[in-house]
Amino acid sequence: TWINNGFCAIAEFSSITIGKDCLIGACVEILDSDFHGLSIEQRGVSKPEWTRPVTISDSVFIGSNVKIMKGVTIGYGSVIANGSVVVGDVPAGVIAGGVPAKKLGDIH
């Protein structure tokens, strides 16, 4: 796996797993948590039950400036386009991109 400059992975209470033979572009962020509540009273609070693990399967290609949020699994061999925000699972063998990321096509 190759990881470029500016990479940030924060696993607050959960985990982040990155597979073999991945390519990760510059300034990618992977987060397992929101890090605080939304209500005024909970903005200084973080709880383990608010986190979910992130899994990046083998041979995934993540473009630069991508954000991968809590609970996401990216399937084997998929590609995530530059600048995408991934908030839901990405199946194996697809190209996904956008804000929020969605399937754009299949890898042939």
DASUL-V248452 format. One record per pair of residues at least 24 apart in sequence whose C-alpha atoms are under 6 Angstrom apart, sorted by the first residue. I is the first residue (numbers start at 1). GAP is how many residues later the second one is. If there is no record, write none. Layout:
# DASUL-V248452
I:GAP ; I:GAP
This chain:
# DASUL-V248452
13:35 ; 14:38 ; 14:39 ; 15:38 ; 16:37 ; 16:38 ; 16:39 ; 17:38 ; 17:39 ; 18:38 ; 19:37 ; 19:38 ; 19:39 ; 20:38 ; 21:37 ; 21:38 ; 22:37 ; 22:38 ; 22:39 ; 23:38 ; 24:38 ; 25:37 ; 25:38 ; 25:39 ; 26:38 ; 27:37 ; 27:38 ; 28:36 ; 28:37 ; 28:38 ; 28:39 ; 29:38 ; 30:37 ; 30:38 ; 31:38 ; 31:39 ; 32:38 ; 33:37
